[in-house]
């Protein structure tokens, strides 16, 4: 019989290392559910990777995966972890105890990182330490069986080795199943999320003192065109929270401090007792590519931020408000954008319901005219009145502009890029926006023809997008349609192409249309 190649002889040890890590990770997730939900090992490492990621990496993830970027990150972490685990298993087989040292070291790294998170507590390191210890102990036991000499002489040592290898593989399977059960158990024990969901479902929003009417003419009624009001379930979600914060309104507070004459602290009951304003506003992510979908419009209910800041009385030297989320995220908003006549809100409602948990329940910021990275803080808990030369928001030191006014943009929704349409009368339609400035017109060009003015729907306000359409006689062949918006301030959307970083993408949206 030919001896097994060295690498194949390591295969059971590689499997054992992976199985031990799966079990350890499951135990860590279970421990997190019991003692520190926000310190899940995966969430801790993932959060740190998001914090360390440069702007180009964030853009790439969003370009590739869209709003599924967090799921993709978790899958990537899992794959990397399994690769390291396999290497650790082989290392334990060849040079013990270094394999278990690697596995334990991963747990220790997670524990250290957990203490750097904004919501760290005394028990935050526990889940990662349990994960590392569990993986190291189980890995050492499984690989140790491969290295253990036979208890009695055997006629064919290779046959006995085969029995041992099969036994280790079987035990590895048991470890994987145990790890999966522990992970499922962690989900079952995550009562906090279910409790906050129940609180949200039972919550009744106060009636608004002022409302916004959506004109019937705001919707052109064209199939495939983005609805004027985006359903909450379809509203884009881009943030840094791998684990969605679970905040009970009963314990929520907002602290307003810094360069103010009077520090203000509000509780939930204080906030909902104030006059509520309902407004319709379009929010845009700075990572939205030209023609992208990271934009949405909703009805928001809340208290004007300027009213809260008026209580605190910012000093003359202040020019920025640093808002902070319960998970540590910060955004730097110009003070003037929160105190002028725009409907900048501490929002508690979205489309007639309490905020969805993933969109900031119980309270978030909504600031028309600014990209979300400098304004749309979810799960907001703090407003620090300060200056741009003294403080920075989360994304500023990562290469993004400290101020983020939304740029003039337009998009083609109908026909979809790459769509096939029949010859004859059809329509080209889409949306345009220049938040807090307004859109005066949209022009469309087909192939190299002249720019033609599109028909605009009735805008809800300067803070929302507006639908547009253009009748088109489609002829057989391949065509390219492009659009450009004209702002209420007279400027025309630039054709210069620029990526999202550092302050928003520019260029004209195009759609290739096949007519046959």
HUCORPE-V34839 format. One record per residue. RES is the residue in three letters. PSI is psi in whole degrees, 0 to 359 (999 if undefined). OMEGA is omega in whole degrees, -180 to 180 (NA if undefined). D_FIRST is the distance of its C-alpha to the first C-alpha in Angstrom with 1 decimal. Layout:
res->RES psi->PSI omega->OMEGA d_first->D_FIRST
res->RES psi->PSI omega->OMEGA d_first->D_FIRST
This chain:
res->UNK psi->134 omega->-179 d_first->0.0
res->UNK psi->129 omega->179 d_first->3.8
res->UNK psi->146 omega->179 d_first->6.4
res->UNK psi->139 omega->176 d_first->9.0
res->UNK psi->154 omega->-175 d_first->12.1
res->UNK psi->319 omega->-178 d_first->14.9
res->UNK psi->322 omega->179 d_first->17.1
res->UNK psi->328 omega->178 d_first->14.9
res->UNK psi->336 omega->178 d_first->14.5
res->UNK psi->349 omega->-173 d_first->18.3
res->UNK psi->313 omega->178 d_first->18.7
res->UNK psi->325 omega->179 d_first->19.5
res->UNK psi->322 omega->177 d_first->21.9
res->UNK psi->313 omega->179 d_first->23.5
res->UNK psi->319 omega->179 d_first->24.1
res->UNK psi->319 omega->178 d_first->25.4
res->UNK psi->318 omega->178 d_first->27.8
res->UNK psi->315 omega->-179 d_first->29.1
res->UNK psi->318 omega->179 d_first->29.5
res->UNK psi->322 omega->-180 d_first->31.3
res->UNK psi->322 omega->176 d_first->33.6
res->UNK psi->317 omega->178 d_first->34.4
res->UNK psi->315 omega->179 d_first->35.5
res->UNK psi->318 omega->179 d_first->37.4
res->UNK psi->319 omega->178 d_first->39.2
res->UNK psi->318 omega->179 d_first->40.1
res->UNK psi->322 omega->179 d_first->41.5
res->UNK psi->318 omega->178 d_first->43.4
res->UNK psi->321 omega->178 d_first->45.0
res->UNK psi->317 omega->178 d_first->45.9
res->UNK psi->321 omega->178 d_first->47.5
res->UNK psi->318 omega->179 d_first->49.4
res->UNK psi->330 omega->-177 d_first->50.8
res->UNK psi->320 omega->-170 d_first->52.1
res->UNK psi->335 omega->-176 d_first->53.5
res->UNK psi->79 omega->-175 d_first->53.7
res->UNK psi->326 omega->-178 d_first->53.3
res->UNK psi->354 omega->-177 d_first->53.9
res->UNK psi->27 omega->173 d_first->51.2
res->UNK psi->132 omega->-178 d_first->48.2
res->UNK psi->317 omega->179 d_first->45.3
res->UNK psi->317 omega->-179 d_first->44.7
res->UNK psi->322 omega->-179 d_first->48.5
res->UNK psi->310 omega->-179 d_first->49.0
res->UNK psi->318 omega->179 d_first->46.3
res->UNK psi->317 omega->178 d_first->47.4
res->UNK psi->320 omega->179 d_first->51.0
res->UNK psi->321 omega->179 d_first->50.4
res->UNK psi->322 omega->177 d_first->48.6
res->UNK psi->317 omega->-179 d_first->51.6
res->UNK psi->323 omega->-176 d_first->53.9
res->UNK psi->346 omega->-175 d_first->52.1
res->UNK psi->133 omega->175 d_first->51.6
res->UNK psi->169 omega->-176 d_first->53.9
res->UNK psi->320 omega->-177 d_first->56.2
res->UNK psi->326 omega->179 d_first->54.1
res->UNK psi->320 omega->177 d_first->51.0
res->UNK psi->314 omega->180 d_first->53.3
res->UNK psi->317 omega->-179 d_first->54.7
res->UNK psi->317 omega->-180 d_first->51.2
res->UNK psi->318 omega->-180 d_first->50.0
res->UNK psi->322 omega->178 d_first->53.2
res->UNK psi->319 omega->-176 d_first->53.0
res->UNK psi->320 omega->-170 d_first->49.5
res->UNK psi->352 omega->180 d_first->49.7
res->UNK psi->224 omega->-179 d_first->53.4
res->UNK psi->358 omega->174 d_first->54.3
res->UNK psi->18 omega->-177 d_first->50.6
res->UNK psi->326 omega->-179 d_first->50.0
res->UNK psi->318 omega->177 d_first->49.5
res->UNK psi->320 omega->179 d_first->46.9
res->UNK psi->321 omega->178 d_first->45.1
res->UNK psi->316 omega->180 d_first->45.3
res->UNK psi->320 omega->177 d_first->43.8
res->UNK psi->317 omega->178 d_first->40.9
res->UNK psi->318 omega->178 d_first->40.4
res->UNK psi->317 omega->-179 d_first->40.5
res->UNK psi->316 omega->180 d_first->38.0
res->UNK psi->314 omega->179 d_first->35.5
res->UNK psi->319 omega->180 d_first->36.0
res->UNK psi->319 omega->180 d_first->35.7
res->UNK psi->324 omega->177 d_first->32.3
res->UNK psi->313 omega->178 d_first->31.0
res->UNK psi->321 omega->180 d_first->32.3
res->UNK psi->318 omega->178 d_first->30.8
res->UNK psi->318 omega->178 d_first->27.3
res->UNK psi->319 omega->179 d_first->27.7
res->UNK psi->321 omega->178 d_first->29.1
res->UNK psi->315 omega->178 d_first->26.2
res->UNK psi->321 omega->179 d_first->23.8
res->UNK psi->321 omega->178 d_first->26.4
res->UNK psi->327 omega->180 d_first->26.6
res->UNK psi->324 omega->-175 d_first->22.9
res->UNK psi->320 omega->-177 d_first->23.1
res->UNK psi->70 omega->177 d_first->26.7
res->UNK psi->146 omega->8 d_first->28.3
res->UNK psi->26 omega->-169 d_first->31.1
res->UNK psi->332 omega->177 d_first->31.7
res->UNK psi->313 omega->180 d_first->30.2
res->UNK psi->331 omega->176 d_first->32.6
res->UNK psi->318 omega->179 d_first->35.4
res->UNK psi->314 omega->-178 d_first->34.9
res->UNK psi->316 omega->178 d_first->35.2
res->UNK psi->324 omega->179 d_first->38.1
res->UNK psi->324 omega->176 d_first->39.7
res->UNK psi->318 omega->178 d_first->39.7
res->UNK psi->319 omega->179 d_first->41.6
res->UNK psi->321 omega->177 d_first->44.0
res->UNK psi->315 omega->178 d_first->44.6
res->UNK psi->321 omega->180 d_first->45.5
res->UNK psi->318 omega->179 d_first->47.8
res->UNK psi->315 omega->-179 d_first->49.6
res->UNK psi->324 omega->-179 d_first->50.0
res->UNK psi->330 omega->-180 d_first->51.3
res->UNK psi->347 omega->179 d_first->54.2
res->UNK psi->351 omega->-178 d_first->55.2
res->UNK psi->153 omega->-175 d_first->55.9
res->UNK psi->329 omega->-178 d_first->59.5
res->UNK psi->26 omega->-178 d_first->59.2
res->UNK psi->145 omega->176 d_first->57.3
res->UNK psi->181 omega->-178 d_first->58.1
res->UNK psi->329 omega->-177 d_first->57.3
res->UNK psi->3 omega->-177 d_first->54.4
res->UNK psi->323 omega->-180 d_first->53.0
res->UNK psi->343 omega->-171 d_first->50.1
res->UNK psi->310 omega->-178 d_first->49.0
res->UNK psi->317 omega->-180 d_first->46.8
res->UNK psi->321 omega->179 d_first->44.8
res->UNK psi->320 omega->178 d_first->44.5
res->UNK psi->319 omega->179 d_first->43.2
res->UNK psi->313 omega->-179 d_first->40.7
res->UNK psi->316 omega->-180 d_first->39.4
res->UNK psi->316 omega->179 d_first->39.3
res->UNK psi->316 omega->180 d_first->37.6
res->UNK psi->318 omega->-178 d_first->34.9
res->UNK psi->315 omega->-178 d_first->34.4
res->UNK psi->311 omega->-178 d_first->34.3
res->UNK psi->320 omega->177 d_first->32.0
res->UNK psi->317 omega->179 d_first->29.6
res->UNK psi->320 omega->180 d_first->29.5
res->UNK psi->316 omega->-179 d_first->28.9
res->UNK psi->311 omega->-180 d_first->26.1
res->UNK psi->329 omega->177 d_first->24.2
res->UNK psi->327 omega->178 d_first->25.1
res->UNK psi->329 omega->178 d_first->23.0
res->UNK psi->328 omega->-176 d_first->19.9
res->UNK psi->350 omega->-175 d_first->20.9
res->UNK psi->130 omega->178 d_first->22.1
res->UNK psi->153 omega->178 d_first->20.5
res->UNK psi->145 omega->-178 d_first->19.8
res->UNK psi->337 omega->-180 d_first->23.2
res->UNK psi->156 omega->178 d_first->22.0
res->UNK psi->141 omega->178 d_first->19.4
res->UNK psi->154 omega->-177 d_first->16.4
res->UNK psi->322 omega->-177 d_first->14.2
res->UNK psi->96 omega->-178 d_first->10.9
res->UNK psi->329 omega->-179 d_first->11.8
res->UNK psi->325 omega->177 d_first->9.0
res->UNK psi->320 omega->178 d_first->10.6
res->UNK psi->324 omega->177 d_first->13.9
res->UNK psi->320 omega->179 d_first->13.3
res->UNK psi->319 omega->178 d_first->12.7
res->UNK psi->317 omega->-180 d_first->15.9
res->UNK psi->316 omega->-180 d_first->17.7
res->UNK psi->316 omega->179 d_first->16.9
res->UNK psi->322 omega->178 d_first->18.2
res->UNK psi->319 omega->179 d_first->21.1
res->UNK psi->320 omega->178 d_first->22.0
res->UNK psi->321 omega->178 d_first->21.9
res->UNK psi->315 omega->178 d_first->24.2
res->UNK psi->327 omega->177 d_first->26.5
res->UNK psi->320 omega->177 d_first->26.6
res->UNK psi->320 omega->177 d_first->27.9
res->UNK psi->319 omega->180 d_first->30.5
res->UNK psi->318 omega->179 d_first->31.6
res->UNK psi->315 omega->179 d_first->32.1
res->UNK psi->320 omega->179 d_first->34.2
res->UNK psi->320 omega->178 d_first->36.2
res->UNK psi->319 omega->178 d_first->36.8
res->UNK psi->319 omega->178 d_first->38.0
res->UNK psi->320 omega->178 d_first->40.2
res->UNK psi->319 omega->179 d_first->41.7
res->UNK psi->316 omega->177 d_first->42.5
res->UNK psi->323 omega->177 d_first->44.1
res->UNK psi->324 omega->179 d_first->46.0
res->UNK psi->323 omega->177 d_first->47.3
res->UNK psi->317 omega->-179 d_first->48.8
res->UNK psi->329 omega->-178 d_first->50.3
res->UNK psi->357 omega->-179 d_first->51.9
res->UNK psi->68 omega->-177 d_first->53.3
res->UNK psi->338 omega->-178 d_first->56.8
res->UNK psi->316 omega->-179 d_first->58.6
res->UNK psi->317 omega->180 d_first->57.9
res->UNK psi->323 omega->-179 d_first->59.0
res->UNK psi->316 omega->180 d_first->62.1
res->UNK psi->324 omega->177 d_first->63.2
res->UNK psi->320 omega->178 d_first->62.7
res->UNK psi->320 omega->177 d_first->64.9
res->UNK psi->315 omega->180 d_first->67.5
res->UNK psi->317 omega->-178 d_first->67.5
res->UNK psi->327 omega->-178 d_first->67.9
res->UNK psi->350 omega->-175 d_first->70.9
res->UNK psi->140 omega->176 d_first->72.6
res->UNK psi->123 omega->-178 d_first->75.8
res->UNK psi->148 omega->176 d_first->76.7
res->UNK psi->158 omega->178 d_first->80.4
res->UNK psi->139 omega->180 d_first->82.6
res->UNK psi->145 omega->175 d_first->83.0
res->UNK psi->328 omega->176 d_first->86.4
res->UNK psi->147 omega->-178 d_first->85.9
res->UNK psi->168 omega->176 d_first->83.8
res->UNK psi->130 omega->180 d_first->82.8
res->UNK psi->133 omega->175 d_first->83.5
res->UNK psi->113 omega->-178 d_first->81.1
res->UNK psi->146 omega->176 d_first->83.3
res->UNK psi->327 omega->-177 d_first->82.6
res->UNK psi->2 omega->177 d_first->82.7
res->UNK psi->341 omega->-178 d_first->79.8
res->UNK psi->120 omega->-179 d_first->77.4
res->UNK psi->350 omega->176 d_first->77.6
res->UNK psi->34 omega->-179 d_first->75.8
res->UNK psi->128 omega->179 d_first->73.3
res->UNK psi->134 omega->179 d_first->70.0
res->UNK psi->348 omega->179 d_first->67.1
res->UNK psi->138 omega->-180 d_first->69.3
res->UNK psi->132 omega->178 d_first->68.3
res->UNK psi->151 omega->-180 d_first->70.5
res->UNK psi->315 omega->176 d_first->73.2
res->UNK psi->123 omega->-179 d_first->71.9
res->UNK psi->125 omega->175 d_first->68.2
res->UNK psi->144 omega->-177 d_first->66.9
res->UNK psi->323 omega->-178 d_first->65.5
res->UNK psi->337 omega->-179 d_first->62.1
res->UNK psi->358 omega->-177 d_first->61.9
res->UNK psi->134 omega->-177 d_first->63.2
res->UNK psi->151 omega->176 d_first->60.8
res->UNK psi->112 omega->174 d_first->59.2
res->UNK psi->117 omega->175 d_first->58.3
res->UNK psi->184 omega->-177 d_first->58.2
res->UNK psi->6 omega->-174 d_first->56.1
res->UNK psi->107 omega->174 d_first->55.6
res->UNK psi->322 omega->174 d_first->52.0
res->UNK psi->118 omega->-177 d_first->53.2
res->UNK psi->121 omega->179 d_first->56.6
res->UNK psi->139 omega->178 d_first->59.2
res->UNK psi->103 omega->-173 d_first->60.7
res->UNK psi->123 omega->178 d_first->64.3
res->UNK psi->124 omega->178 d_first->66.8
res->UNK psi->330 omega->-178 d_first->70.3
res->UNK psi->336 omega->-179 d_first->71.7
res->UNK psi->356 omega->-177 d_first->70.2
res->UNK psi->140 omega->172 d_first->70.4
res->UNK psi->157 omega->173 d_first->72.8
res->UNK psi->124 omega->179 d_first->73.8
res->UNK psi->127 omega->176 d_first->75.1
res->UNK psi->119 omega->-173 d_first->77.2
res->UNK psi->188 omega->179 d_first->77.9
res->UNK psi->229 omega->-179 d_first->78.1
res->UNK psi->69 omega->-179 d_first->81.0
res->UNK psi->158 omega->177 d_first->83.1
res->UNK psi->333 omega->-176 d_first->86.4
res->UNK psi->116 omega->176 d_first->85.2
res->UNK psi->140 omega->-178 d_first->81.6
res->UNK psi->136 omega->174 d_first->80.9
res->UNK psi->124 omega->179 d_first->78.5
res->UNK psi->142 omega->171 d_first->78.1
res->UNK psi->172 omega->-177 d_first->76.5
res->UNK psi->313 omega->-179 d_first->75.5
res->UNK psi->326 omega->177 d_first->78.8
res->UNK psi->317 omega->-176 d_first->80.7
res->UNK psi->312 omega->-176 d_first->79.0
res->UNK psi->344 omega->178 d_first->79.4
res->UNK psi->346 omega->-180 d_first->83.1
res->UNK psi->158 omega->177 d_first->83.9
res->UNK psi->128 omega->-177 d_first->85.1
res->UNK psi->145 omega->179 d_first->82.1
res->UNK psi->132 omega->174 d_first->81.9
res->UNK psi->130 omega->179 d_first->80.0
res->UNK psi->163 omega->175 d_first->79.0
res->UNK psi->126 omega->-177 d_first->76.7
res->UNK psi->148 omega->177 d_first->74.7
res->UNK psi->130 omega->175 d_first->71.8
res->UNK psi->143 omega->-178 d_first->69.0
res->UNK psi->137 omega->174 d_first->66.8
res->UNK psi->139 omega->-180 d_first->63.6
res->UNK psi->340 omega->179 d_first->63.8
res->UNK psi->0 omega->-179 d_first->60.3
res->UNK psi->120 omega->175 d_first->61.6
res->UNK psi->164 omega->173 d_first->61.0
res->UNK psi->126 omega->-177 d_first->63.8
res->UNK psi->8 omega->-176 d_first->63.7
res->UNK psi->174 omega->-174 d_first->61.4
res->UNK psi->8 omega->-179 d_first->61.5
res->UNK psi->62 omega->-178 d_first->61.6
res->UNK psi->147 omega->179 d_first->65.3
res->UNK psi->158 omega->-180 d_first->67.1
res->UNK psi->134 omega->-178 d_first->70.6
res->UNK psi->163 omega->169 d_first->71.5
res->UNK psi->125 omega->-179 d_first->74.5
res->UNK psi->140 omega->176 d_first->74.5
res->UNK psi->130 omega->179 d_first->76.6
res->UNK psi->191 omega->-178 d_first->77.3
res->UNK psi->131 omega->177 d_first->79.7
res->UNK psi->131 omega->-179 d_first->80.7
res->UNK psi->328 omega->-179 d_first->79.2
res->UNK psi->329 omega->179 d_first->82.5
res->UNK psi->322 omega->179 d_first->84.2
res->UNK psi->317 omega->179 d_first->81.8
res->UNK psi->328 omega->179 d_first->82.1
res->UNK psi->326 omega->177 d_first->85.9
res->UNK psi->322 omega->-177 d_first->85.8
res->UNK psi->335 omega->178 d_first->84.0
res->UNK psi->77 omega->177 d_first->86.2
res->UNK psi->145 omega->179 d_first->84.1
res->UNK psi->167 omega->-174 d_first->85.8
res->UNK psi->332 omega->-176 d_first->87.0
res->UNK psi->346 omega->-177 d_first->84.2
res->UNK psi->141 omega->176 d_first->81.4
res->UNK psi->4 omega->-177 d_first->79.7
res->UNK psi->150 omega->172 d_first->76.3
res->UNK psi->121 omega->177 d_first->74.9
res->UNK psi->105 omega->179 d_first->71.4
res->UNK psi->146 omega->-176 d_first->70.1
res->UNK psi->136 omega->176 d_first->67.2
res->UNK psi->162 omega->177 d_first->64.9
res->UNK psi->339 omega->180 d_first->63.7
res->UNK psi->6 omega->175 d_first->60.2
res->UNK psi->348 omega->178 d_first->61.6
res->UNK psi->145 omega->178 d_first->61.9
res->UNK psi->150 omega->176 d_first->65.1
res->UNK psi->140 omega->-178 d_first->67.2
res->UNK psi->109 omega->-178 d_first->70.2
res->UNK psi->135 omega->174 d_first->73.0
res->UNK psi->134 omega->-179 d_first->76.3
res->UNK psi->322 omega->-178 d_first->79.0
res->UNK psi->329 omega->180 d_first->81.3
res->UNK psi->341 omega->180 d_first->78.8
res->UNK psi->353 omega->-176 d_first->79.0
res->UNK psi->355 omega->179 d_first->82.7
res->UNK psi->199 omega->-172 d_first->84.1
res->UNK psi->359 omega->179 d_first->85.1
res->UNK psi->161 omega->-178 d_first->81.6
res->UNK psi->65 omega->173 d_first->80.1
res->UNK psi->122 omega->-170 d_first->77.5
res->UNK psi->151 omega->156 d_first->76.5
res->UNK psi->95 omega->-169 d_first->74.9
res->UNK psi->139 omega->176 d_first->73.5
res->UNK psi->349 omega->-178 d_first->72.8
res->UNK psi->151 omega->179 d_first->72.7
res->UNK psi->120 omega->179 d_first->71.0
res->UNK psi->43 omega->174 d_first->72.1
res->UNK psi->4 omega->180 d_first->74.2
res->UNK psi->162 omega->171 d_first->71.6
res->UNK psi->150 omega->179 d_first->70.4
res->UNK psi->135 omega->169 d_first->68.0
res->UNK psi->148 omega->-177 d_first->64.4
res->UNK psi->319 omega->-178 d_first->62.3
res->UNK psi->349 omega->178 d_first->60.1
res->UNK psi->17 omega->168 d_first->63.3
res->UNK psi->9 omega->-179 d_first->64.7
res->UNK psi->132 omega->11 d_first->66.1
res->UNK psi->342 omega->-175 d_first->68.6
res->UNK psi->135 omega->175 d_first->70.1
res->UNK psi->172 omega->176 d_first->69.2
res->UNK psi->142 omega->173 d_first->71.1
res->UNK psi->117 omega->-177 d_first->72.2
res->UNK psi->101 omega->178 d_first->73.9
res->UNK psi->141 omega->175 d_first->75.0
res->UNK psi->349 omega->180 d_first->74.8
res->UNK psi->143 omega->173 d_first->72.0
res->UNK psi->154 omega->-174 d_first->68.2
res->UNK psi->331 omega->-175 d_first->66.4
res->UNK psi->344 omega->177 d_first->64.7
res->UNK psi->17 omega->-176 d_first->68.2
res->UNK psi->323 omega->-166 d_first->69.7
res->UNK psi->54 omega->-178 d_first->67.8
res->UNK psi->123 omega->177 d_first->66.6
res->UNK psi->159 omega->180 d_first->65.2
res->UNK psi->43 omega->-172 d_first->65.5
res->UNK psi->140 omega->-179 d_first->68.2
res->UNK psi->353 omega->-174 d_first->69.4
res->UNK psi->139 omega->171 d_first->71.3
res->UNK psi->112 omega->178 d_first->73.7
res->UNK psi->115 omega->178 d_first->74.4
res->UNK psi->121 omega->-173 d_first->77.3
res->UNK psi->208 omega->179 d_first->76.7
res->UNK psi->152 omega->178 d_first->76.7
res->UNK psi->333 omega->-180 d_first->74.3
res->UNK psi->7 omega->180 d_first->74.6
res->UNK psi->341 omega->-176 d_first->73.6
res->UNK psi->158 omega->179 d_first->70.7
res->UNK psi->147 omega->172 d_first->67.9
res->UNK psi->172 omega->-175 d_first->66.2
res->UNK psi->315 omega->-171 d_first->62.4
res->UNK psi->345 omega->-177 d_first->61.8
res->UNK psi->310 omega->179 d_first->64.4
res->UNK psi->353 omega->178 d_first->62.4
res->UNK psi->16 omega->171 d_first->59.4
res->UNK psi->5 omega->-179 d_first->61.3
res->UNK psi->155 omega->-179 d_first->63.4
res->UNK psi->146 omega->-179 d_first->67.2
res->UNK psi->339 omega->176 d_first->69.2
res->UNK psi->139 omega->-174 d_first->71.5
res->UNK psi->65 omega->175 d_first->70.2
res->UNK psi->139 omega->-179 d_first->72.9
res->UNK psi->136 omega->-178 d_first->71.6
res->UNK psi->156 omega->178 d_first->72.0
res->UNK psi->126 omega->-177 d_first->73.6
res->UNK psi->160 omega->174 d_first->71.1
res->UNK psi->161 omega->-174 d_first->70.9
res->UNK psi->144 omega->175 d_first->68.2
res->UNK psi->122 omega->177 d_first->67.9
res->UNK psi->326 omega->-175 d_first->66.7
res->UNK psi->128 omega->-10 d_first->67.8
res->UNK psi->155 omega->176 d_first->66.4
res->UNK psi->150 omega->177 d_first->63.0
res->UNK psi->132 omega->-179 d_first->61.4
res->UNK psi->1 omega->-177 d_first->59.7
res->UNK psi->155 omega->176 d_first->61.7
res->UNK psi->126 omega->-180 d_first->63.0
res->UNK psi->161 omega->180 d_first->66.7
res->UNK psi->151 omega->177 d_first->69.1
res->UNK psi->151 omega->179 d_first->72.0
res->UNK psi->197 omega->-176 d_first->75.3
res->UNK psi->126 omega->177 d_first->76.6
res->UNK psi->194 omega->-177 d_first->74.1
res->UNK psi->145 omega->170 d_first->74.0
res->UNK psi->130 omega->-174 d_first->72.3
res->UNK psi->160 omega->180 d_first->72.3
res->UNK psi->204 omega->179 d_first->70.9
res->UNK psi->157 omega->177 d_first->71.8
res->UNK psi->154 omega->-178 d_first->73.3
res->UNK psi->146 omega->168 d_first->73.9
res->UNK psi->80 omega->-168 d_first->75.5
res->UNK psi->130 omega->180 d_first->75.5
res->UNK psi->11 omega->173 d_first->78.8
res->UNK psi->311 omega->179 d_first->80.4
res->UNK psi->159 omega->-179 d_first->80.2
res->UNK psi->128 omega->180 d_first->79.6
res->UNK psi->336 omega->-178 d_first->82.7
res->UNK psi->167 omega->175 d_first->81.0
res->UNK psi->139 omega->177 d_first->77.9
res->UNK psi->147 omega->-177 d_first->77.7
res->UNK psi->139 omega->176 d_first->75.3
res->UNK psi->133 omega->176 d_first->74.5
res->UNK psi->124 omega->-175 d_first->72.8
res->UNK psi->233 omega->-180 d_first->71.4
res->UNK psi->22 omega->-179 d_first->73.9
res->UNK psi->182 omega->-179 d_first->76.9
res->UNK psi->158 omega->173 d_first->79.5
res->UNK psi->131 omega->-178 d_first->78.8
res->UNK psi->138 omega->180 d_first->80.2
res->UNK psi->132 omega->177 d_first->81.4
res->UNK psi->162 omega->175 d_first->79.5
res->UNK psi->128 omega->179 d_first->81.2
res->UNK psi->140 omega->168 d_first->80.6
res->UNK psi->171 omega->176 d_first->80.4
res->UNK psi->123 omega->-180 d_first->82.6
res->UNK psi->142 omega->175 d_first->80.9
res->UNK psi->314 omega->177 d_first->80.8
res->UNK psi->178 omega->177 d_first->81.5
res->UNK psi->347 omega->-177 d_first->80.6
res->UNK psi->5 omega->-178 d_first->77.7
res->UNK psi->161 omega->172 d_first->75.8
res->UNK psi->168 omega->180 d_first->74.2
res->UNK psi->140 omega->177 d_first->76.2
res->UNK psi->154 omega->177 d_first->75.2
res->UNK psi->159 omega->179 d_first->76.3
res->UNK psi->157 omega->178 d_first->76.3
res->UNK psi->121 omega->174 d_first->77.4
res->UNK psi->144 omega->-177 d_first->78.1
res->UNK psi->131 omega->174 d_first->76.3
res->UNK psi->103 omega->-175 d_first->76.8
res->UNK psi->130 omega->176 d_first->73.2
res->UNK psi->155 omega->-176 d_first->72.9
res->UNK psi->142 omega->178 d_first->69.9
res->UNK psi->186 omega->-180 d_first->67.4
res->UNK psi->127 omega->-176 d_first->65.4
res->UNK psi->156 omega->175 d_first->67.5
res->UNK psi->122 omega->176 d_first->67.2
res->UNK psi->141 omega->178 d_first->69.3
res->UNK psi->158 omega->-178 d_first->69.8
res->UNK psi->156 omega->174 d_first->72.1
res->UNK psi->144 omega->-178 d_first->73.9
res->UNK psi->154 omega->174 d_first->76.0
res->UNK psi->124 omega->-176 d_first->79.5
res->UNK psi->159 omega->175 d_first->80.1
res->UNK psi->342 omega->177 d_first->83.3
res->UNK psi->3 omega->176 d_first->84.0
res->UNK psi->348 omega->-179 d_first->84.2
res->UNK psi->155 omega->179 d_first->80.9
res->UNK psi->140 omega->180 d_first->78.5
res->UNK psi->128 omega->-176 d_first->74.7
res->UNK psi->149 omega->175 d_first->73.3
res->UNK psi->350 omega->-179 d_first->71.0
res->UNK psi->126 omega->-179 d_first->69.4
res->UNK psi->130 omega->178 d_first->65.7
res->UNK psi->145 omega->179 d_first->64.4
res->UNK psi->170 omega->179 d_first->61.3
res->UNK psi->317 omega->-178 d_first->61.8
res->UNK psi->138 omega->7 d_first->61.5
res->UNK psi->356 omega->-173 d_first->63.7
res->UNK psi->27 omega->175 d_first->66.5
res->UNK psi->140 omega->-178 d_first->65.7
res->UNK psi->153 omega->174 d_first->64.7
res->UNK psi->164 omega->-179 d_first->67.4
res->UNK psi->177 omega->180 d_first->67.7
res->UNK psi->138 omega->175 d_first->68.5
res->UNK psi->140 omega->179 d_first->66.4
res->UNK psi->150 omega->175 d_first->65.6
res->UNK psi->129 omega->175 d_first->64.4
res->UNK psi->125 omega->-173 d_first->63.3
res->UNK psi->127 omega->177 d_first->64.7
res->UNK psi->121 omega->180 d_first->63.9
res->UNK psi->119 omega->-178 d_first->67.0
res->UNK psi->999 omega->NA d_first->66.4
